[in-house]
């Protein structure tokens, strides 16, 4: 899951080498912290948050299949 999110994010940004995903497991959920270059944050969020919302929707679909709640945050 972490690797897939990294690949998707690398395709969206201009500095793919700066993309990192940190995974923090909690009881029955997983927190994914996505870090990108400062100038790429706007591209990752998208107009009116559409891109990040789409990523979160995708992770929500995966979480329904796996039974673990997934949360996505963008690191500053």
N, C-alpha and C positions, 0 to 999 in steps of 0.2 A: 504494500500500500504506500509506504514511504517512497519507494523508488518510482512508482507510477506518478505520484504527485510531483516529484522532482522533474521527471521527464515532461510532464504537461507544462509546468511552470517555465522550464528552460525554453520551450517553444514559444512562449508568450513575451519573453523579455529580450532586451538587447545585450545584456551581460549574463549569459547563461552560466558562466563560471562562478558567479556570485550566489547562485541558488543553493540553498541548504534547507533541509527539512529535519527538524528535531522531533522525535517521537517520545512522548511521556505517557506511559501506561498508568492508569488509575484502576480502581476496582473493576468496573465493567465498562469502562470507556477509555478512549485514547485521545490525547491532545496532540495535534500536529501543529508545530510552530514553523511557519514558512518564512525564511529570511531571503531577501533579494537586495540588490543594489538600491541605494536611495532613489536614484533617478528612474528606476523601474517600478517603483511602488504604484504609481499612477496607472501604468499599463496593466499591472496585475489586478488592480481594483476595477478598472474599466469605467466607462461612462455610467454614472449613477449607480455604481457598484454591481453592474451586470456580470462582469467576468468573475469576480470573487463569489457572487451569489450562485453562479453556475457551477463553480468548483465545489461549493458547499452542498449544493443539490446532488451532485455526483457522489460526494462522500456520504451523504445521507442514504442514497440508494445502496451503496456498498454496506453501510452499517445495518441496514435492514436484512441483508443477506447473511452477514456474519454474526449478528446479534450483539455487537459491541457498538456503543455510541461513539461517533467520531466528531471531534470539534476541530475546526481550522482557525488559526489565528495568524496574522501577519506581524512579524517582529519589526520593531522600529530600529 
